[in-house]
Each structure stands twice: as structure tokens, then as C-alpha cells.
Amino acid sequence: MASLLIQVADAVVAEMNAGTWSQPFTATRHYRPVFDADDRAELRVTVVPKGITIDAGGRRINQHDCQVDIAVQKRLTTADSAEIGTLMD
């Protein structure tokens, strides 16, 4: 069984892939993403499990805070603000 952090990261990937976005993409989970600059002609969305903290929520309850990083990458063809703005959407 996958760790809680991996389950959360996979759930983020699934939710992103099920959503409707301004540009098409397929989100993927990676531990240490390394991509060539040439590979970024298309929009790439990467979810990276970052960390988990466990705090006492009560006598018998722990609170698990999972952190994931989401990278939105695409090689820009210009330095135009409009092109960057579409990625921000």
C-alpha cells in the first residue's frame, strides 16, 4: 500500500487530469523530475510529493499535513505577457 503522501499526490494528479483547463495537458507524478529543455515544447504539469508533517490533533488523533509541489512548464516562444498569462490561468 502506498504511503499517505503518495496517495495524496496521486489524488492531485487524478483531480487535475479530470478537470477542464484552458490548455490541454496530462499531469504526472514524479519524485525527481528532470527534463530536457527541448521536451518542454508542450505544456507539462508535474506533481512532486514534497513532505508530510504529523501533529497531535488530540489525545487519539493525529493531523497529517501533506505537501506537494506542482510544476507548470512550457517553453515560451516570446516574452509576451499574454503567453505567460495563459499559463497562469
PyMOL commands that set and color helices and strands:
alter all, ss='L'
color gray80, all
select helices_A, chain A and resi 4-18+37-41+81-88
alter helices_A, ss='H'
color red, helices_A
select strands_A, chain A and resi 28-29+44-56+62-73
alter strands_A, ss='S'
color yellow, strands_A
deselect
rebuild
show_as cartoon
